[in-house]
Amino acid sequence: MRALKRVVAVGALTVPLVIGCAGLASAQEGLDASFGKGLFIANENGAGVASTQSSVSPDGVSHADFWIWADDTGVYGSFTGSGATWQSE
């Protein structure tokens, strides 16, 4: 049962990572720079996922990072995000 809970928790935790990667893949024409890095771990101690993403586009800049960990004591996590947009002429 514990293994099933881990699989379900990690499956739910990877959704933000997939959404972030999809956002990076939808680049616009013109200026575009992006960076993304992720980590996934599942072992006898628990399961977790972490990601860092930054991008610059004609519409603005953004950065986000998060981590989520699930083990026998519960689920923990943190998220930080920032960004700025401007009007293109």
Residue pairs with C-beta under 8 A, 6 or more apart in sequence:
2 72
5 70
6 42
6 46
6 47
6 70
9 47
9 70
9 75
10 40
10 42
10 47
10 48
10 49
10 70
13 47
13 48
13 49
13 68
13 70
14 40
14 49
16 49
16 51
16 66
17 38
17 40
17 49
17 51
20 36
20 51
20 53
20 64
21 36
21 38
23 53
23 55
24 34
24 36
24 53
24 55
27 34
27 57
28 57
28 58
28 59
29 58
30 57
30 58
31 56
31 57
31 58
32 55
32 56
32 57
32 58
33 55
33 56
34 53
34 54
34 55
34 56
35 52
35 53
35 54
35 55
36 51
36 52
36 53
36 54
37 51
37 52
37 53
38 49
38 50
38 51
38 52
39 49
39 50
39 51
40 48
40 49
41 47
41 48
41 49
42 48
45 71
46 69
46 70
46 71
46 72
47 69
47 70
47 71
48 67
48 68
48 69
48 70
49 67
49 68
50 65
50 66
50 67
50 68
51 64
51 65
51 66
51 67
52 63
52 64
52 65
53 62
53 63
53 64
53 65
54 61
54 62
54 63
54 64
55 61
55 62
55 63
58 88
59 85
59 86
59 88
60 83
60 84
60 85
60 86
61 83
61 84
62 81
62 82
62 83
62 84
63 80
63 81
63 82
63 83
64 79
64 80
64 81
64 82
65 79
65 80
65 81
66 77
66 78
66 79
66 80
67 77
67 78
68 75
68 76
68 77
69 75
69 76
69 77
70 76
